[in-house]
């Protein structure tokens, strides 16, 4: 699991996730992603999941933690580039209404 971040605006950061976001990889990236979310000036974090090959419940839990961190300071989390697996996991977790999701796949969802 790798992630990169890019600040697009003073208050917006994009995090690109790549590979597997599961119970083995979450502990490796959790601290870094939460550190970005806790930055005072960050109001919007966009998580680009387009390069994510697999997502499990540990990955969903990390997203919820980021969502809560941002919401606690009036910010928001936006998910983009969701593949079929990510959409399925979010729906199974019954969190589809909790996340701001941009559907990028045509004909699906």
C-alpha positions as CSV (number, residue, x, y, z in Angstrom):
1,X,0.0,0.0,0.0
2,X,1.3,3.4,-1.0
3,X,-0.2,6.8,-0.7
4,X,0.8,10.2,-2.0
5,X,-0.7,13.6,-1.2
6,X,-1.0,16.8,-3.1
7,X,-2.3,20.1,-1.8
8,X,-4.5,21.7,-4.5
9,X,-5.6,24.7,-2.5
10,X,-4.6,26.0,0.9
11,X,-7.5,24.2,2.5
12,X,-7.8,21.1,0.2
13,X,-5.6,18.0,0.0
14,X,-5.9,15.0,-2.3
15,X,-4.7,11.7,-1.1
16,X,-4.0,9.0,-3.8
17,X,-4.2,5.5,-2.5
18,X,-2.6,2.6,-4.4
19,X,-2.6,-1.1,-3.9
20,X,-4.4,-3.0,-1.0
21,X,-6.1,-1.1,1.8
22,X,-6.7,-3.9,4.2
23,X,-6.0,-5.0,7.8
24,X,-2.3,-5.5,7.0
25,X,-1.7,-2.2,5.2
26,X,-3.9,0.2,7.2
27,X,-1.4,0.3,10.2
28,X,1.3,1.4,7.8
29,X,-0.6,4.3,6.3
30,X,-2.9,5.3,9.2
31,X,-0.6,7.7,11.0
32,X,0.4,9.6,7.8
33,X,-3.2,10.0,6.5
34,X,-4.5,11.1,9.9
35,X,-1.7,13.5,10.3
36,X,-2.7,15.2,7.0
37,X,-6.4,15.3,8.1
38,X,-5.4,16.9,11.4
39,X,-3.5,19.8,9.8
40,X,-5.3,23.0,10.9
41,X,-5.7,24.4,7.4
42,X,-7.1,21.3,5.8
43,X,-10.8,21.6,5.5
44,X,-11.4,19.1,2.6
45,X,-9.6,15.9,2.0
46,X,-10.3,14.0,-1.2
47,X,-9.3,10.4,-1.2
48,X,-8.7,9.1,-4.7
49,X,-9.4,5.4,-4.7
50,X,-8.9,4.8,-8.5
51,X,-5.7,2.9,-8.0
52,X,-6.9,0.9,-5.1
53,X,-7.0,-2.8,-6.0
54,X,-8.7,-4.1,-2.8
55,X,-10.6,-2.6,0.2
56,X,-11.7,-4.4,3.3
57,X,-13.4,-3.4,6.6
58,X,-10.1,-2.1,8.0
59,X,-9.8,0.3,5.1
60,X,-13.4,1.4,5.7
61,X,-12.6,1.9,9.4
62,X,-9.7,4.2,8.5
63,X,-12.0,6.2,6.2
64,X,-14.5,6.6,9.0
65,X,-11.7,7.7,11.4
66,X,-10.5,10.3,8.8
67,X,-14.2,11.4,8.3
68,X,-14.6,11.9,12.0
69,X,-11.3,13.8,12.4
70,X,-12.3,16.2,9.6
71,X,-15.9,16.6,10.7
72,X,-14.7,17.4,14.2
73,X,-13.1,20.6,12.9
74,X,-15.9,21.4,10.4
75,X,-14.2,19.7,7.4
76,X,-15.2,17.0,5.0
77,X,-14.0,13.9,3.3
78,X,-14.7,13.2,-0.3
79,X,-14.1,9.8,-2.0
80,X,-13.4,9.6,-5.7
81,X,-12.5,7.0,-8.2
82,X,-14.4,4.2,-6.5
83,X,-14.2,0.8,-8.2
84,X,-16.9,-1.9,-7.8
85,X,-15.2,-3.4,-4.8
86,X,-15.0,-0.1,-2.9
87,X,-18.7,0.7,-3.7
88,X,-19.7,-2.7,-2.5
89,X,-17.7,-2.5,0.8
90,X,-19.2,1.0,1.5
91,X,-22.7,-0.2,0.8
92,X,-22.2,-3.4,2.9
93,X,-21.0,-1.2,5.8
94,X,-24.1,0.9,5.4
95,X,-22.0,4.0,5.1
96,X,-22.9,5.1,1.6
97,X,-24.9,8.0,3.0
98,X,-22.1,9.0,5.4
99,X,-19.5,9.6,2.8
100,X,-19.4,12.2,0.1
101,X,-18.8,9.9,-2.9
102,X,-18.1,10.9,-6.5
103,X,-19.0,8.0,-8.7
104,X,-16.6,7.8,-11.6
105,X,-17.6,4.5,-13.2
106,X,-20.2,4.7,-15.9
107,X,-23.2,2.4,-15.7
108,X,-22.4,1.2,-12.2
109,X,-23.9,1.9,-8.8
